[in-house]
Amino acid sequence: MTAVTPDATTTPTRRPTGLDPRGPRFGAAITTVVLAAALVLASPVLLALQAVVFAIGTVAGPARQPYGLVFKHLVRPRLAPPDHLEDPAAPRFAQACGLAFSLVGLLGFAVGAPWLALGAIGLALAAAFLNAAFDVCIGCELYLRAQRLRRA
């Protein structure tokens, strides 16, 4: 019997796994615009649409939510390859945090407490803006700190 050695035709090529860190920042920029409009217009509809985006990002991951798909298909092909890829767990947790604030905002609208709705939108807007403008992801930082505490 002869041994079969792997070659280019039998070995599948492995693509690097991970998330282009510019994608979540792009998504945060769109989120900033949507949440700013929801805040100015006091719109439960815009907030609900953003909550759906956050829910998809939480369940499927930030790369598979609508803003991530726009980045992947329209923006990333025009950019140089990223310097590094990052674990999608922290951005996914950040999406869950955004979802939580969106749900609190929707609850505020539902029970007639606009102060609660607008406050929740404002906090989510601030977090999205920090990520978009300064690359500071509060949800990601919370995730990383929680992971460190878990290990300790």
Backbone bond lengths (Angstrom), bond angles and torsions (degrees), N, CA, C in turn:
res aa  C-N    CA-C-N  psi(-1)  N-CA   C-N-CA  omega(-1)  CA-C   N-CA-C  phi
1 M - - - 1.446 - - 1.516 110.66 -
2 T 1.285 115.00 142.48 1.458 119.91 176.55 1.520 109.07 -103.20
3 A 1.298 114.01 143.07 1.469 119.75 178.38 1.519 109.19 -80.90
4 V 1.287 114.52 142.50 1.460 119.67 178.10 1.525 107.55 -95.69
5 T 1.287 114.78 124.36 1.464 118.67 178.32 1.525 109.11 -100.44
6 P 1.297 116.20 140.63 1.466 117.90 180.00 1.518 111.00 -67.57
7 D 1.300 115.80 140.30 1.458 120.27 174.63 1.528 108.10 -137.65
8 A 1.297 115.61 -171.78 1.463 120.36 -175.32 1.521 112.59 -64.14
9 T 1.333 116.95 -24.11 1.464 118.21 -177.50 1.521 112.62 -87.64
10 T 1.340 118.14 -23.16 1.460 120.17 -177.75 1.519 113.15 -104.84
11 T 1.298 118.22 -18.59 1.461 121.15 -178.75 1.524 109.81 -96.23
12 P 1.333 116.26 119.06 1.468 116.98 178.42 1.524 110.41 -67.36
13 T 1.310 114.76 143.12 1.461 117.90 177.43 1.519 108.26 -79.75
14 R 1.295 115.43 136.45 1.457 121.00 179.92 1.510 108.84 -100.76
15 R 1.319 114.28 125.17 1.450 118.99 175.68 1.517 107.54 -84.64
16 P 1.313 117.56 146.09 1.454 118.46 178.15 1.531 110.00 -62.48
17 T 1.306 115.13 137.25 1.453 118.89 179.29 1.524 108.95 -96.39
18 G 1.268 115.65 150.35 1.452 121.18 -179.87 1.507 110.04 134.97
19 L 1.292 114.29 -179.47 1.452 122.04 -173.71 1.522 109.36 -115.59
20 D 1.315 115.63 131.52 1.463 120.06 173.53 1.524 106.82 -65.55
21 P 1.320 119.38 118.40 1.469 120.63 -174.45 1.526 113.89 -64.39
22 R 1.323 117.33 -14.39 1.461 119.33 178.35 1.523 111.66 -77.66
23 G 1.329 117.26 -21.75 1.454 122.00 -179.53 1.522 113.32 -63.53
24 P 1.340 118.57 -53.57 1.461 118.89 177.87 1.533 112.98 -60.93
25 R 1.306 116.68 -32.50 1.467 119.22 178.22 1.530 110.48 -67.77
26 F 1.323 116.95 -39.85 1.456 121.88 174.98 1.533 109.98 -61.68
27 G 1.331 115.95 -45.61 1.463 120.68 177.62 1.514 111.96 -61.10
28 A 1.333 116.43 -37.41 1.466 120.29 178.59 1.524 110.95 -65.41
29 A 1.329 117.30 -32.79 1.466 120.08 177.94 1.527 110.39 -66.37
30 I 1.319 117.05 -43.76 1.465 119.96 177.61 1.525 109.98 -66.25
31 T 1.325 116.61 -42.24 1.460 121.12 178.11 1.521 110.82 -59.31
32 T 1.322 117.18 -39.43 1.455 121.29 177.89 1.524 110.71 -58.63
33 V 1.307 116.66 -45.18 1.469 120.83 -179.77 1.531 110.48 -64.65
34 V 1.334 116.78 -45.64 1.465 120.42 -178.41 1.525 110.60 -64.21
35 L 1.332 116.97 -45.43 1.465 119.62 -179.17 1.528 112.09 -69.18
36 A 1.325 117.41 -34.39 1.470 119.57 176.04 1.528 109.88 -63.03
37 A 1.317 116.89 -42.92 1.465 120.26 177.59 1.524 110.66 -65.05
38 A 1.339 117.30 -41.36 1.466 120.47 178.34 1.525 110.84 -62.26
39 L 1.319 117.11 -36.63 1.463 121.38 179.80 1.524 111.04 -70.88
40 V 1.311 116.87 -48.71 1.467 121.26 -177.64 1.533 110.70 -64.99
41 L 1.317 116.48 -40.48 1.462 120.79 -177.80 1.526 113.22 -89.33
42 A 1.340 116.41 -5.70 1.475 121.93 -173.89 1.530 109.05 48.78
43 S 1.327 115.76 52.13 1.458 122.51 -171.19 1.527 112.53 -101.68
44 P 1.332 116.41 110.11 1.468 118.05 174.21 1.531 111.99 -68.14
45 V 1.332 117.50 -25.16 1.467 120.41 179.69 1.529 110.41 -67.52
46 L 1.330 117.04 -48.16 1.476 119.33 177.97 1.524 110.75 -63.05
47 L 1.328 116.44 -39.42 1.459 119.77 178.80 1.528 110.36 -64.55
48 A 1.321 117.19 -40.24 1.470 120.50 178.55 1.531 110.83 -64.34
49 L 1.332 116.81 -41.01 1.469 119.60 177.32 1.525 110.84 -61.96
50 Q 1.328 116.90 -42.32 1.464 120.17 178.48 1.524 110.45 -66.76
51 A 1.327 117.48 -35.57 1.471 120.84 177.51 1.529 110.07 -62.22
52 V 1.320 117.13 -38.71 1.470 120.52 177.55 1.531 109.95 -63.38
53 V 1.321 116.72 -42.31 1.467 120.49 177.91 1.529 109.91 -61.68
54 F 1.338 116.56 -44.96 1.467 119.88 177.70 1.533 111.02 -61.87
55 A 1.324 117.26 -40.39 1.471 120.77 -179.15 1.529 110.44 -63.43
56 I 1.321 116.99 -44.01 1.466 120.14 177.73 1.528 109.95 -62.47
57 G 1.325 117.05 -42.43 1.462 120.99 178.53 1.517 112.45 -64.03
58 T 1.323 116.33 -33.03 1.463 120.66 179.08 1.520 110.87 -72.07
59 V 1.314 116.88 -44.75 1.464 121.34 -175.80 1.531 111.86 -80.26
60 A 1.314 116.89 -49.88 1.471 120.72 -173.71 1.524 113.28 -94.42
61 G 1.311 117.39 -16.32 1.463 121.03 -177.92 1.517 110.89 104.84
62 P 1.325 116.33 152.24 1.463 120.73 -176.68 1.523 114.51 -60.67
63 A 1.305 118.10 -28.27 1.466 120.50 -179.16 1.530 111.74 -74.19
64 R 1.335 117.23 -18.76 1.463 120.35 -177.24 1.523 113.63 -104.86
65 Q 1.332 116.51 -0.92 1.460 117.59 175.88 1.524 108.25 -81.77
66 P 1.329 118.41 165.00 1.468 119.79 -172.55 1.531 115.04 -52.90
67 Y 1.326 118.20 -43.89 1.466 119.14 -178.40 1.524 110.77 -68.77
68 G 1.330 117.04 -33.72 1.455 121.00 176.46 1.515 112.21 -66.32
69 L 1.328 116.52 -36.61 1.461 120.24 177.90 1.526 111.24 -69.65
70 V 1.328 117.04 -38.62 1.468 120.17 175.42 1.524 109.46 -61.01
71 F 1.335 116.56 -45.13 1.463 120.32 178.12 1.524 110.49 -59.65
72 K 1.325 116.44 -48.20 1.466 121.22 -176.12 1.529 112.42 -61.06
73 H 1.326 116.99 -42.83 1.455 120.02 -172.90 1.525 114.75 -92.94
74 L 1.325 117.97 -27.94 1.466 119.51 -175.24 1.531 114.49 -111.20
75 V 1.325 117.13 -31.54 1.467 119.46 -174.43 1.524 112.02 -100.23
76 R 1.313 117.21 -52.11 1.467 120.11 -174.33 1.529 113.86 -57.67
77 P 1.343 120.33 -37.66 1.470 118.74 178.50 1.528 113.34 -60.32
78 R 1.313 117.66 -20.12 1.465 121.12 -178.98 1.533 112.25 -92.81
79 L 1.329 116.76 -2.52 1.464 121.30 -177.34 1.522 110.78 -107.41
80 A 1.310 115.25 159.76 1.460 120.48 171.81 1.528 108.40 -68.51
81 P 1.312 117.81 157.14 1.471 118.94 177.05 1.529 110.23 -57.99
82 P 1.326 116.70 149.17 1.464 119.00 -179.77 1.529 110.80 -68.86
83 D 1.334 115.59 154.27 1.467 121.05 177.15 1.524 111.04 -66.21
84 H 1.320 115.73 -32.78 1.458 121.19 -178.42 1.523 108.75 -153.93
85 L 1.299 115.25 163.64 1.456 121.86 172.98 1.522 107.45 -113.44
86 E 1.338 115.97 149.66 1.451 117.93 -179.08 1.518 110.94 -119.89
87 D 1.299 114.96 158.78 1.454 122.30 177.75 1.527 108.44 -64.47
88 P 1.336 118.17 129.20 1.460 119.69 -177.81 1.533 114.33 -75.68
89 A 1.330 118.47 -3.02 1.467 120.44 -176.50 1.532 112.31 -62.61
90 A 1.322 117.68 -43.89 1.464 120.04 -178.45 1.531 111.60 -67.36
91 P 1.341 119.90 -47.06 1.470 118.58 175.47 1.528 112.92 -62.60
92 R 1.325 117.11 -32.24 1.468 119.60 177.07 1.530 109.96 -65.24
93 F 1.315 116.85 -41.22 1.468 120.71 176.08 1.525 110.15 -63.05
94 A 1.328 116.91 -39.91 1.467 120.69 177.80 1.529 110.65 -61.86
95 Q 1.340 117.47 -37.49 1.461 120.71 175.44 1.527 110.46 -62.65
96 A 1.326 116.64 -38.93 1.467 120.53 177.81 1.532 110.95 -64.96
97 C 1.317 116.70 -38.20 1.475 120.02 176.46 1.527 110.35 -63.63
98 G 1.324 116.91 -44.08 1.462 120.83 176.78 1.518 111.34 -61.22
99 L 1.319 116.77 -39.69 1.457 121.14 177.41 1.526 110.52 -62.29
100 A 1.320 116.57 -43.28 1.468 120.21 -179.96 1.527 110.67 -60.45
101 F 1.329 117.31 -46.14 1.469 119.87 179.25 1.531 110.87 -65.32
102 S 1.322 117.40 -36.95 1.463 120.53 178.03 1.523 110.82 -64.65
103 L 1.328 116.34 -41.60 1.460 119.63 179.54 1.526 111.27 -66.71
104 V 1.315 117.38 -37.86 1.465 120.21 175.52 1.527 109.55 -63.07
105 G 1.324 116.91 -42.02 1.461 120.86 177.02 1.517 112.17 -61.72
106 L 1.318 116.62 -43.56 1.465 120.36 178.17 1.524 110.97 -64.98
107 L 1.312 116.66 -37.50 1.463 120.51 175.53 1.525 110.22 -61.81
108 G 1.324 116.38 -42.96 1.461 120.52 177.61 1.521 111.87 -58.72
109 F 1.333 116.46 -44.30 1.465 119.32 176.93 1.529 110.66 -63.11
110 A 1.347 116.51 -41.23 1.466 121.07 -175.17 1.525 112.91 -66.50
111 V 1.330 117.05 -35.90 1.469 119.83 -177.09 1.521 112.62 -96.15
112 G 1.320 116.62 6.33 1.467 119.25 177.83 1.512 113.92 76.43
113 A 1.321 116.37 31.45 1.467 121.40 177.45 1.529 108.22 -115.99
114 P 1.337 116.85 78.26 1.465 118.71 -176.72 1.525 113.05 -61.27
115 W 1.314 117.98 -28.22 1.463 120.75 178.33 1.534 110.00 -62.21
116 L 1.341 116.86 -38.35 1.464 120.66 178.38 1.531 110.55 -69.02
117 A 1.332 115.32 -44.26 1.461 119.97 179.83 1.524 110.99 -61.97
118 L 1.315 116.81 -50.18 1.465 120.33 -177.27 1.527 111.66 -68.27
119 G 1.319 117.13 -34.23 1.462 120.07 176.30 1.518 112.04 -64.92
120 A 1.330 116.40 -44.19 1.465 120.23 178.78 1.531 110.87 -64.88
121 I 1.337 116.14 -41.93 1.467 119.19 177.42 1.525 109.97 -62.53
122 G 1.327 116.57 -42.92 1.465 120.37 -179.43 1.516 112.57 -61.06
123 L 1.331 117.19 -41.38 1.467 120.20 179.10 1.534 111.05 -67.44
124 A 1.326 116.57 -42.81 1.472 119.61 177.59 1.525 110.57 -64.67
125 L 1.324 116.21 -38.67 1.468 120.88 177.60 1.524 110.94 -62.26
126 A 1.316 116.68 -44.59 1.471 120.39 179.35 1.530 110.65 -59.97
127 A 1.333 116.58 -43.97 1.472 120.14 179.92 1.531 110.86 -64.73
128 A 1.326 117.13 -43.66 1.466 120.35 179.50 1.530 110.79 -64.03
129 F 1.321 116.47 -41.37 1.467 119.75 179.80 1.527 111.27 -64.21
130 L 1.333 117.29 -42.39 1.470 120.01 178.40 1.531 110.90 -59.36
131 N 1.319 116.18 -39.74 1.461 119.68 179.23 1.523 110.59 -69.03
132 A 1.326 116.73 -46.87 1.469 120.36 -177.21 1.523 112.20 -65.84
133 A 1.328 116.99 -45.15 1.465 120.35 -172.86 1.521 113.59 -85.84
134 F 1.328 117.40 -35.53 1.463 120.17 -171.75 1.526 113.98 -122.94
135 D 1.335 117.55 4.27 1.463 122.07 -179.01 1.526 112.01 58.60
136 V 1.318 115.67 36.36 1.468 121.90 176.81 1.525 107.06 -111.71
137 C 1.317 116.14 107.65 1.462 121.56 -178.55 1.532 108.19 -100.63
138 I 1.308 115.81 105.31 1.467 120.30 -177.34 1.528 110.55 -64.42
139 G 1.342 117.20 -43.93 1.461 120.28 178.41 1.519 112.03 -60.58
140 C 1.320 116.74 -39.89 1.472 120.89 178.33 1.523 110.58 -64.29
141 E 1.321 115.85 -42.68 1.470 119.97 178.81 1.527 110.89 -63.20
142 L 1.327 117.01 -41.77 1.473 120.20 177.15 1.523 110.54 -61.06
143 Y 1.317 116.62 -42.21 1.456 121.17 178.95 1.528 110.86 -61.01
144 L 1.326 116.62 -47.58 1.466 120.12 -178.01 1.523 111.45 -65.00
145 R 1.318 117.46 -39.35 1.473 120.27 177.55 1.523 111.02 -65.96
146 A 1.324 117.12 -39.70 1.466 120.48 177.64 1.526 110.74 -63.81
147 Q 1.328 117.09 -38.42 1.459 120.67 178.06 1.536 111.06 -64.35
148 R 1.323 115.99 -40.32 1.474 119.54 177.87 1.512 111.11 -65.03
149 L 1.330 117.19 -40.77 1.468 120.55 178.31 1.533 111.28 -65.54
150 R 1.314 116.22 -37.85 1.460 120.78 178.81 1.512 112.09 -63.21
151 R 1.330 116.37 -37.57 1.469 120.46 -179.75 1.525 111.93 -73.18
152 A 1.329 115.97 -28.22 1.471 119.38 -176.25 1.515 112.81 -77.13
